[in-house]
Amino acid sequence: MPIKINSLFKWLYPGIGVKRWVILSFFGIVILVFSAGRLRGDEFLFFKILDSIILFSGIVILILGVKRILRSLIAVFVPESRGLELFDIIYQNKQVNRGPKIAVVGGGTGLSVLLTGLKQFTSNISAIVTVADDGGSSGRIREEFDILPPGDIRNCLVALADAPALMRDLFQFRFDTSSQLCGHSFGNLFITVMTRLTGDFEKAIKETSKVLALRGQVIPSTLDKVVLAAKHKDGSVTLGENNIPKTHRSIEKVYLSPDKPQATPDAIKAIKEAQIVVLGPGSLYTSIIPNLLIKEITEAIVASDAVKVYVCNAMTQPGETDGYSASEHIRSLISHSHPKVIDYCVVNTAEMPKDILRRYAQQGSYLVVNDRRKIEEMGYRIVEDDFSIIEDALIRHDHLKLAKIILGLIEEI
């Protein structure tokens, strides 16, 4: 019994944020008990009315105290709830917990943008991420520590995080040129350390997910240390995901080495349970297709009864999809996998400012042509909408608009 009393007194420690509301609730209970007792013994109408008013005041005080206690506790476990009404907090979290199960396959910044939008509507998200990256901080870590590249994984973890903004900023913090850690992000280093501590890359991701309080899960498509290679139309071969776009040679096909990597069981499970499977947005050859080169993943998507959606990029990518129309994106996608990996193609139809397009053209990037008829002749349904925004003179996907478009297809199930 003394242990239980001591535990209760801990709630009164300074800094917990509930002490004043516990006292207020206790005061409300005292008023309730006092006024209820008097009300039963009152003989005069005036005193009955007065004690009824006091009783009602006690109920209001008790409700207010309990409400504020709950708000203080929820703010600890759901940091982004600060400033919201208690009903809104409960309703919002109930809604996202009941949201549809979605498996999103890809990599790079495109995938993380979509995840940022989807997490507003559901927490049943599985991000299946390529591990073929070998450039920048991820490439250096991969080479030095002999682990899978953490960069794309980190971006997706941050996108799905429900942790405070400062924590998300911390994981995206990149050391500057004056440091020996130049170019490395804190999140990449954190995942590297967790991998060394746990001895397992997959376990390191799960432990990092707990730190960031994820709305969903992030899953590497394979745990094999694969290298992406491209065979160009001129017969030459380029090794390394980071090197492929730099050659500026037309790509005939891409492949992985070793050529039969094993899919992670969690990735297959997520696809089988999904109501919607989304491919992209992101780099066609270096972010999306590498996942589909894993035979088990393609087979799981083909066998799934989920709605299958491909989100086509708004702009072509120099060195990868030069001159590609929307249908050519799809043709390359299915030639590397299977015709039944998608049902829908989502295409951006926004009109872009001419000065922005000129700036992109200087870098060899142009609007992807929406050749709707060819897509329909291939047997796929097309969804056309404006889901782009301009940020810092760059064309970006509007994550909320795109998420709503994809969730709207749930009616097809």
FIROLUM-416154 format. One line per 3 residues: their letters; for each residue y, x, z of C-alpha. Coordinates in steps of 0.02 Angstrom, whole numbers. Layout:
BEGIN
A) Y,X,Z; ...
END
This chain:
BEGIN
MPI) 0,0,0; 129,138,41; 98,212,-133
KIN) 145,47,-215; 304,34,-111; 353,212,-157
SLF) 325,172,-341; 439,20,-327; 577,123,-245
KWL) 574,244,-393; 655,107,-497; 809,125,-385
YPG) 834,309,-425; 1007,351,-497; 1017,360,-687
IGV) 875,240,-724; 999,108,-782; 916,-41,-699
KRW) 968,-27,-516; 1123,-139,-528; 1026,-270,-625
VIL) 882,-268,-499; 1009,-297,-360; 1092,-436,-461
SFF) 922,-519,-492; 880,-506,-306; 1049,-585,-265
GIV) 1009,-727,-385; 841,-756,-300; 925,-761,-128
ILV) 1050,-892,-190; 907,-994,-266; 805,-994,-105
FSA) 957,-1031,4; 1026,-1173,-104; 853,-1250,-132
GRL) 823,-1256,55; 992,-1336,89; 971,-1460,-53
RGD) 813,-1532,25; 903,-1560,192; 1068,-1630,122
EFL) 1106,-1811,164; 1279,-1827,88; 1309,-1837,-99
FFK) 1452,-1712,-94; 1344,-1576,-17; 1201,-1616,-136
ILD) 1318,-1589,-284; 1389,-1428,-208; 1216,-1356,-172
SII) 1157,-1405,-347; 1302,-1306,-421; 1256,-1157,-311
LFS) 1073,-1175,-363; 1123,-1176,-547; 1232,-1020,-518
GIV) 1083,-931,-440; 976,-972,-594; 1112,-903,-710
ILI) 1130,-744,-607; 941,-718,-603; 925,-743,-792
LGV) 1070,-623,-824; 993,-490,-711; 819,-504,-788
KRI) 893,-502,-963; 990,-342,-929; 836,-260,-850
LRS) 736,-299,-1007; 877,-233,-1119; 880,-69,-1021
LIA) 691,-48,-1037; 687,-95,-1223; 829,29,-1259
VFV) 715,168,-1196; 568,123,-1307; 669,56,-1456
PES) 824,169,-1464; 898,83,-1617; 907,-82,-1522
RGL) 1066,-34,-1427; 1204,-159,-1459; 1087,-298,-1517
ELF) 1055,-461,-1427; 889,-471,-1333; 829,-613,-1445
DII) 871,-511,-1601; 778,-360,-1532; 620,-459,-1494
YQN) 628,-558,-1656; 659,-403,-1763; 514,-306,-1688
KQV) 396,-454,-1697; 441,-478,-1880; 415,-297,-1931
NRG) 251,-289,-1835; 191,-440,-1935; 254,-371,-2100
PKI) 139,-340,-2249; 29,-186,-2259; 100,-67,-2388
AVV) 32,98,-2453; 164,205,-2540; 101,353,-2643
GGG) 209,498,-2698; 318,636,-2628; 492,711,-2635
TGL) 655,625,-2590; 617,470,-2694; 475,419,-2580
SVL) 576,445,-2421; 718,335,-2489; 598,190,-2519
LTG) 520,211,-2346; 693,197,-2267; 711,25,-2345
LKQ) 534,-38,-2315; 537,1,-2128; 674,-131,-2105
FTS) 547,-265,-2151; 377,-200,-2095; 303,-66,-1984
NIS) 134,-76,-2072; 177,64,-2193; 65,208,-2246
AIV) 151,348,-2342; 20,448,-2438; 104,613,-2481
TVA) 65,754,-2601; 34,927,-2528; 55,1025,-2691
DDG) 233,1082,-2651; 255,1271,-2658; 443,1294,-2668
GSS) 582,1329,-2543; 547,1325,-2357; 379,1237,-2383
GRI) 320,1371,-2504; 368,1513,-2388; 280,1430,-2241
REE) 128,1394,-2348; 115,1577,-2400; 156,1657,-2232
FDI) 58,1544,-2114; -79,1484,-2235; -52,1300,-2197
LPP) -13,1150,-2306; 170,1130,-2357; 264,1022,-2230
GDI) 422,980,-2329; 378,813,-2411; 283,763,-2254
RNC) 439,799,-2149; 552,694,-2261; 435,546,-2245
LVA) 419,566,-2057; 608,564,-2039; 623,414,-2156
LAD) 502,311,-2051; 569,373,-1883; 629,250,-1754
APA) 696,392,-1646; 883,415,-1610; 990,478,-1755
LMR) 1014,647,-1669; 826,676,-1667; 815,635,-1853
DLF) 960,751,-1890; 874,887,-1789; 717,878,-1898
QFR) 823,889,-2056; 931,1033,-1991; 923,1182,-2107
FDT) 965,1360,-2053; 1105,1443,-2152; 1111,1610,-2242
SSQ) 1169,1707,-2089; 1001,1682,-2005; 831,1763,-2031
LCG) 768,1584,-2040; 879,1555,-2192; 825,1403,-2293
HSF) 700,1339,-2165; 722,1166,-2091; 688,1138,-1906
GNL) 564,999,-1949; 460,1116,-2058; 454,1245,-1919
FIT) 410,1110,-1791; 262,1049,-1895; 207,1230,-1921
VMT) 208,1263,-1734; 116,1100,-1700; -15,1151,-1828
RLT) -40,1319,-1742; -50,1237,-1571; -171,1099,-1620
GDF) -264,1201,-1751; -259,1053,-1869; -124,1001,-1995
EKA) -172,817,-1991; -168,813,-1801; 1,902,-1803
IKE) 72,762,-1912; 6,629,-1792; 80,717,-1641
TSK) 247,738,-1730; 241,552,-1773; 236,513,-1587
VLA) 391,620,-1556; 486,525,-1692; 418,352,-1645
LRG) 366,307,-1822; 366,133,-1898; 207,167,-1994
QVI) 109,324,-2031; 121,476,-2144; -41,539,-2221
PST) -71,694,-2329; -167,644,-2486; -286,790,-2459
LDK) -311,929,-2333; -370,1050,-2468; -248,1189,-2513
VVL) -217,1137,-2692; -109,1216,-2825; -30,1110,-2961
AAK) -39,1178,-3139; 31,1115,-3304; -37,1137,-3478
HKD) 106,1127,-3602; 100,1059,-3779; 122,1236,-3847
GSV) -40,1286,-3762; 37,1387,-3620; -4,1357,-3436
TLG) 115,1359,-3287; 50,1377,-3109; 144,1307,-2960
ENN) 234,1143,-2933; 401,1232,-2912; 382,1329,-3075
IPK) 333,1185,-3190; 508,1109,-3218; 585,1281,-3240
THR) 490,1318,-3400; 574,1175,-3494; 418,1155,-3602
SIE) 343,986,-3645; 197,943,-3531; 31,890,-3604
KVY) -56,868,-3438; -57,928,-3258; -208,969,-3151
LSP) -254,1032,-2978; -343,1190,-2928; -472,1175,-2853
DKP) -507,1030,-2971; -603,917,-2851; -503,904,-2690
QAT) -562,781,-2559; -449,636,-2511; -412,612,-2327
PDA) -511,465,-2253; -349,391,-2182; -273,386,-2357
IKA) -422,291,-2428; -423,171,-2280; -237,136,-2300
IKE) -258,95,-2485; -406,-19,-2452; -310,-116,-2318
AQI) -146,-126,-2414; -74,-287,-2485; 45,-187,-2594
VVL) 18,-12,-2668; 176,73,-2731; 182,227,-2842
GPG) 349,316,-2835; 493,328,-2854; 494,516,-2880
SLY) 454,656,-3000; 318,595,-3117; 219,756,-3139
TSI) 255,845,-2975; 264,705,-2846; 165,553,-2904
IPN) 28,611,-3022; -38,751,-2906; -99,615,-2787
LLI) -187,522,-2928; -277,681,-2981; -379,659,-2823
KEI) -522,553,-2891; -555,453,-2732; -373,398,-2720
TEA) -368,335,-2899; -535,246,-2875; -474,164,-2714
IVA) -315,100,-2800; -413,34,-2951; -536,-56,-2837
SDA) -399,-130,-2727; -347,-314,-2740; -171,-266,-2688
VKV) -18,-289,-2798; 7,-120,-2882; 184,-67,-2923
YVC) 257,83,-3013; 442,116,-2981; 511,206,-3133
NAM) 651,333,-3111; 824,286,-3174; 853,457,-3253
TQP) 744,579,-3348; 705,744,-3261; 740,908,-3352
GET) 581,1007,-3379; 469,859,-3338; 513,698,-3427
DGY) 640,750,-3558; 667,605,-3680; 540,492,-3592
SAS) 562,304,-3601; 493,190,-3464; 334,157,-3566
EHI) 305,344,-3589; 314,367,-3400; 177,236,-3384
RSL) 74,309,-3526; 72,480,-3440; 34,400,-3272
ISH) -120,308,-3333; -181,451,-3443; -196,556,-3286
SHP) -279,416,-3186; -335,243,-3245; -254,95,-3335
KVI) -281,-16,-3182; -180,89,-3059; -29,-24,-3088
DYC) 10,-208,-3121; 200,-200,-3121; 332,-78,-3178
VVN) 500,-91,-3088; 644,-32,-3200; 826,-7,-3153
TAE) 946,-99,-3270; 1111,-49,-3189; 1255,9,-3299
MPK) 1307,183,-3244; 1486,249,-3249; 1514,355,-3405
DIL) 1586,502,-3309; 1428,508,-3201; 1317,502,-3356
RRY) 1416,644,-3437; 1389,750,-3281; 1202,716,-3287
AQQ) 1197,753,-3474; 1266,926,-3440; 1108,957,-3338
GSY) 995,884,-3473; 963,719,-3383; 984,549,-3467
LVV) 953,365,-3431; 772,312,-3449; 762,191,-3595
NDR) 694,21,-3544; 574,-18,-3688; 514,-181,-3612
RKI) 414,-240,-3762; 305,-84,-3766; 268,-101,-3581
EEM) 216,-282,-3602; 108,-236,-3753; 18,-113,-3639
GYR) -27,-261,-3528; 93,-231,-3384; 224,-345,-3310
IVE) 400,-279,-3296; 528,-312,-3159; 707,-276,-3210
DDF) 846,-264,-3083; 998,-165,-3028; 944,-62,-2877
SII) 1053,93,-2896; 1206,156,-2804; 1322,305,-2828
EDA) 1332,426,-2682; 1427,591,-2694; 1431,573,-2885
LIR) 1240,557,-2887; 1135,409,-2941; 1028,351,-2797
HDH) 910,206,-2766; 977,70,-2652; 836,74,-2525
LKL) 862,-104,-2461; 873,-183,-2635; 720,-89,-2694
AKI) 621,-137,-2539; 665,-321,-2563; 611,-315,-2746
ILG) 442,-241,-2699; 414,-360,-2552; 457,-506,-2667
LIE) 298,-467,-2764; 192,-510,-2611; 186,-689,-2677
EI) 69,-625,-2814; -68,-594,-2686
END
